[in-house]
Amino acid sequence: MSKQITHIDARRELRNALGRFTTGVAIVTAPGDEGKPVGMTINSFGSVSLEPALVSWCIDRRADSYEAFVNADRFRITVLAEGQTELAMRFATRGADKFRGIKTGAGAAPVLAGGCAWFECRRYRAIPLGDHTMIIGEIVEFAQHPAAPLVFAAGGFRQLCPDTGHSGRVPARAA
Ligand SMILES: Cc1cc2nc3c(=O)[nH]c(=O)nc-3n(C[C@H](O)[C@H](O)[C@H](O)COP(=O)(O)O)c2cc1C
């Protein structure tokens, strides 16, 4: 008997196919309302423009922190390093005490230690697109650290393979 393809099956298939595109993992944080910071794990982070320096990420409209992020004037994106899987899981869990043990100051996006880069952004645009909203930020400050990144592929966290010496260098683009 043939299996009937339902809408749910098709959606899962689409998610699986999209998940074949390997990404890094980041956590975005914002000050939130009434001194309650918000944060979530994302892999929709991307670079958009160098001049001005713009980055983007997409937030699901169903996220508890949706309103707080869409209305935030400032937010910070921390690119996670390998070994930060527990933090990634915690910030991907709805209702979790995400900031336990993390210093949070009023009015500023919380800083997460141990990542391989961070970008402090001011809100540039928020564009509703289907069931997500794309948030574009203008980078006002950033830093990077020579740590290996955490990788997300096919629904799981991964590590980069050690450099084999044959990875090649991408030609530099004209400035
Ligand atoms: C690796 C990974 C990447 C994710 N990327 C996104 C993303 O880009 N956008 C998004 O809205 N949710 C993403 N999520 C899901 C959110 O992290 C999760 O639903 C989070 O708890 C939502 O925040 P909330 O607690 O405010 O609802 C991702 C989860 C994981 C594990």
Ligand as a Chemical Component Dictionary entry (heavy atoms), coordinates in Angstrom:
data_LIG
# 
_chem_comp.id                   LIG 
_chem_comp.type                 NON-POLYMER 
_chem_comp.pdbx_formal_charge   0 
_chem_comp.three_letter_code    LIG 
# 
loop_
_chem_comp_atom.comp_id 
_chem_comp_atom.atom_id 
_chem_comp_atom.alt_atom_id 
_chem_comp_atom.type_symbol 
_chem_comp_atom.charge 
_chem_comp_atom.model_Cartn_x 
_chem_comp_atom.model_Cartn_y 
_chem_comp_atom.model_Cartn_z 
_chem_comp_atom.pdbx_ordinal 
LIG C1  C1  C 0 20.829 24.695 16.266 1  
LIG C2  C2  C 0 19.541 25.457 16.452 2  
LIG C3  C3  C 0 19.278 26.547 15.644 3  
LIG C4  C4  C 0 18.095 27.283 15.795 4  
LIG N1  N1  N 0 17.889 28.371 14.983 5  
LIG C5  C5  C 0 16.784 29.129 15.148 6  
LIG C6  C6  C 0 16.604 30.306 14.357 7  
LIG O1  O1  O 0 17.432 30.671 13.539 8  
LIG N2  N2  N 0 15.462 31.022 14.559 9  
LIG C7  C7  C 0 14.517 30.652 15.476 10 
LIG O2  O2  O 0 13.483 31.344 15.608 11 
LIG N3  N3  N 0 14.674 29.535 16.249 12 
LIG C8  C8  C 0 15.784 28.792 16.119 13 
LIG N4  N4  N 0 15.984 27.690 16.916 14 
LIG C9  C9  C 0 14.982 27.348 17.949 15 
LIG C10 C10 C 0 15.093 28.271 19.176 16 
LIG O3  O3  O 0 16.411 28.295 19.703 17 
LIG C11 C11 C 0 14.142 27.805 20.322 18 
LIG O4  O4  O 0 12.865 27.559 19.808 19 
LIG C12 C12 C 0 14.089 28.858 21.439 20 
LIG O5  O5  O 0 13.711 28.250 22.654 21 
LIG C13 C13 C 0 13.102 29.955 21.089 22 
LIG O6  O6  O 0 13.113 30.950 22.092 23 
LIG P1  P1  P 0 11.962 31.110 23.188 24 
LIG O7  O7  O 0 12.460 30.275 24.350 25 
LIG O8  O8  O 0 11.961 32.581 23.450 26 
LIG O9  O9  O 0 10.660 30.584 22.616 27 
LIG C14 C14 C 0 17.150 26.929 16.780 28 
LIG C15 C15 C 0 17.418 25.819 17.604 29 
LIG C16 C16 C 0 18.603 25.095 17.442 30 
LIG C17 C17 C 0 18.886 23.919 18.355 31 
# 
loop_
_chem_comp_bond.comp_id 
_chem_comp_bond.atom_id_1 
_chem_comp_bond.atom_id_2 
_chem_comp_bond.value_order 
_chem_comp_bond.pdbx_ordinal 
LIG C1  C2  SING 1  
LIG C2  C3  SING 2  
LIG C2  C16 DOUB 3  
LIG C3  C4  DOUB 4  
LIG C4  N1  SING 5  
LIG C4  C14 SING 6  
LIG N1  C5  DOUB 7  
LIG C5  C6  SING 8  
LIG C5  C8  SING 9  
LIG C6  O1  DOUB 10 
LIG C6  N2  SING 11 
LIG N2  C7  SING 12 
LIG C7  O2  DOUB 13 
LIG C7  N3  SING 14 
LIG N3  C8  DOUB 15 
LIG C8  N4  SING 16 
LIG N4  C9  SING 17 
LIG N4  C14 SING 18 
LIG C9  C10 SING 19 
LIG C10 O3  SING 20 
LIG C10 C11 SING 21 
LIG C11 O4  SING 22 
LIG C11 C12 SING 23 
LIG C12 O5  SING 24 
LIG C12 C13 SING 25 
LIG C13 O6  SING 26 
LIG O6  P1  SING 27 
LIG P1  O7  DOUB 28 
LIG P1  O8  SING 29 
LIG P1  O9  SING 30 
LIG C14 C15 DOUB 31 
LIG C15 C16 SING 32 
LIG C16 C17 SING 33 
# 
